[in-house]
């Protein structure tokens, strides 16, 4: 399986809307593939529209979408047929306060429950099996072999730099911490710099991609040992963004909106310009090879906010908060 609440001020809305940058492969000849819509089961229509979808992922049997506002997980077949939903708002077992991500390992589903500051472990029907609390608001989760549970979180940036990637045992014991955050003391700027996407790699490890100001892709194995980082080549371009903050002008270099890993390729979702000349969700997925080169570009028929690659299929959430399934043309 491959593979993010507080009251939104105007500055916060702009913060989320501007994250990441658009890439292009203008310096080399890279093959582009069109992707078309896979028609969903008509019975799915109402269930495939969400209030605030924050994560989409799949395993061998199903596609999972987390709706943070509804505090639930919706499960679909790989053809888009709605199967079930589970979860509700609360603090008890199987209840959530802004769930953020999930991973499936064997017959267990692991969900990050952000504002309850915990990880919940469920069976495939959504039944509660257990979990553990963590000393931060957990964001993304990847479960590796040996019951290693890897979590990411977005630092508050109050007291200084702090680790953003954490390795836990199945019992909830903290085993290691990595990926120190950027800290300048300017919280809006630091938040931009510290947004990351964490996805499961192909070596029983996780890949960490910064959404801005960093074209290196970082690896950590299940014991927290860093692997050799991969630098995405310069023909995937940054986009400069001026931040709406007081004081000296600050800019960040946007890099990606979302990411997914499949086979040996890292897919980077590149944003696009809006009619207001801001940056918003895009419709191009750049496939990055292990050496950092752009392999291919997949052009989607709609702008999307979340992606999850599965061979020639891409499960996605569009800007209307609807489930989409695209299939790459050869």
N, C-alpha and C positions, 0 to 999 in steps of 0.2 A: 504494500500500500504506500502510496505516495501522498507524498505530499511534498480577530484578533479582536468598564465602559464608563464612562463618567459623563456628566452633563456636557453637552457640546456647545461651547461658545463659538462665536464666529471665527476666532483665530484657530480653534481646534478643528472646525470643519475644514478650513483652508489647509491646516496641517495635514490632515488625512488625504485631502484631494490632490495635494501636490507631490506626494511621496513618489519617488522613483523617476526613471528617465527612459526616454525612447532610444532604442538601438537601431543601427543600420549597418548593413554590410557593404557599404558603398565602395570600399577599397578592394574587394575581391568579388569574384563571381560565385555567388551562393545560390543554390537551387531553392526556389520558392514553391511551396505546395499549397493549393487551396484546400480548405476543409469545409464540408457541407453539413447541414443539420441532419441529425438522425431523428425521425419523427417519434415523439413520445406517445405512450399509450394515452388515449383520450380521457381515460378515467383518472389520469394523473394530474390534469390541469390545475385544479385548485390546490392540491397538495404540493405542487412544484413551484409555488410562489411563496416567498418568505418575507418576513418582516425585517430581519437584519441577519442575513447569512454571513458567517464569518469563516467557515471552513468547509471544504469539500474533499472527500477522499474515497478510496475504494479498496476492497480486498478481492479475493478470488470470486466472490459470489454477489457482492452488493456495492452500492454507492451510498455514502453517508453525507448528509448536509446538516451542519449545526446552525440553528437559529438562536442567536444570543438573546434576542428580545423575547422570544416565546419560551426560552429556556428548555428547548427540546432538541432531540436528534431525530431526523426523518431518514428512513431507509428506503431505497429504491433498488429495483433490479437493474442490471447493466443495460437493459433496454428502456429504462426510465419508468417502469411500472411501480407505483407506490406500494410498499409492503406494510410498513408500520411506522409509528412514531412512539418515542418514549421520553419521559422527563417532564418536569414542571418546576415552577419557581419555588424555592424554599431552601432550607438548610439540612433537611433530613436525608436519609439514604435514597438515592435515585432522584434527588431534587438538586436544582442548580441555581446559581446566581451569576449569570452571564458565562455560560460554557464557551470555550474558545477553540478546542481542537480535540481530535481523537485518533487513536491508532488501534488496530486489531492485531492481536497475537494469539494464534490458535483459536480457541473458543471464547477468548476474553476480549472485551472492549475497554480501553482505557480513555477516560475523558478528563480534560483539565477543566476544573470548576473554579473560575478566576477569583471572584470576590468572596467565595467561601474558602479560598486558599487551600485547595486540596485536589488530589487526584482520586477519581472514583473508578472502581473496577466493576464491570458488568458482564453478564452473560449476553449471548447474541439476541436474546429477546428483550434486553434492557433491564433484566433483573439484577438487583444489587448484590455484589459478592464481597465487597470490602473497599479499602482505599486507605489513604494516609494524607496528613496535612503537611504543608510546606510553609516556610517563612517568607513567602513572596507571592505575588499574583501570577500563577502559572499561565503560560501562553500555549506554545506548541509542545507536542509530545511525540516521541518516537520510542518504540519498544524494540530492543535488540535481543540477541540470544542471551541465555543465562538469566533471563528476567531483569535485565538492565533497563531502567526506565529513564530516558533522557528528556529533560524539560528545558524550555527556554523561558525567559521573562524579560519584560521591558523595564529597565531601571527607572526609578523616580528622579535620579540625578540631584539629590539633596545634599548628601554628605561627601560625595566623591565617587570615584570609579568603583564598580562592583562587578562580579562575574555574572554573565548572562546565560550560560549553559551549565546545567547541573545534572550529574549522574546519581541515580538512586537505585537501591535494591528493591526487590518486590515487597519487602516489609516496610519500605519508606525510609531506610537509613541513607543519609547523604554520604556518598562515596567520593565524589570529586566535583570540582568546579573549574570552569574554563571560560575563555572569551571575555576578557575584561572590557567594560564599557568605556566609551569616550566621555570625558568630563571636562567642561570648560567653565561651568557655573551659570551659563545661559541655558535655562531649562528647555525652551522651545527648540533652540538649535541642537542641544544635546539629544533631545528626543528624536529629531530627524536622523541624527548620526547613528543612533542606537537601534533603529528599527531593523530587524533581521527576519529572514525566512529560514526555518530549519526543516530539512527533509531527510528522509532515510536514504542512504547511499547503497552502493552495491558491494561493500566490503564489510558488512556488519558494523557500519558506522553511520554518523550523521554528517550532512553538509550544512554549513552555515553561510548564508549569503546576505550581505548588508544591502539594504535598499537604496543607500546613497553613499557617495564619497569613497567607495572601496570596490575595485573590480576583482579582488582576490576572493576565491571560494575556499573556505576553511573546512578541514576534516577533523573529526575526533572519533576515536574508536570507543568501544563500550567501557574501557577502563579510563577514558579521558586523555589518552595519549594522542597528541596532535599528529596528523599526517602532513605530507607535503602539500602546501596550498597550491591551488591552480589559479593562474592569472588569466582572466578573460581578455582576449586580444583587443587592441585599440579600435578595430573596426566595429565593435559594439560601443556606441558612443554614449557618453554622459550627456545630461542636459542640466544646465545651470538654473537654479531656482533662487530667487530672492525671498527671504523670509519676512513675514509681517510682524516684526518685533521692534521694540523701541531701542534707541541707542544706535551704535554703529551698524552699518549695513552688513548683513550676514547672508551668505549664499551657501547652498549645498549642491552637490553634483548628483542628480538623480540617476539611479541605475536600473532598478526593476520594481515592478508592482507586486508580483507574486512569482513563485517558482515551483517546479515539480521535477522529480527525477524518475526516469524510466529506462530500463536497459542499461546503456552506458552514456546516456545523454542527460544533461541538465537543461530543462526548459525554463527560459526566462521570459515572463510576460512583460512586454514593453508597453508603457503608456502612450497616449497620443494627445494632441492638442484638442482642447474644447473650443466651442465657438467663442468663448470669452478669452481665448488665448491663454488659458491655464493648462495644466496637465491633468488628465483624467485617465481612467482605465482604457487600455488599448485593445487591439485585435490582432496583434502579431506575436507569435511565440518563437523565440530564437533558440534553436537546439545547439547546445555547447558541448563539444567533444572533450574527452579527458585532458587534452593538451591545451584547452582554452580557446580553440578555434571555433568559429561558427560553422556548423555542419549544414544546417538547413534552416529555412524560415517557414513557419506554417501561418498562413493568412486565414483568420477566422471570419465568418460572415457577420459577426457582431462584436462590439466591445464587451469585455468581461472583467470581473473583479477578482475571481478565483479560478484556478485551473488545477487539474489533476490528470496526468497523462497515463494512458493504458494502451500501449502499442499504437495502433493507428487511431484509436479513440481518445478524445479529450473530454472529460467531464468538466463542466464549468458553471459558473453563476454569472448571469449578464447584469447589465446596469439597471434593469427593471426588477432585479432580485428574483429572477426565475432560473430554474434548472435548465441547462442546455447540454446536449450531447452532440459533439462534432466528430466527423470521421475524415481523416486525411485522405486526399486523393493522391494516387501514385503518379 
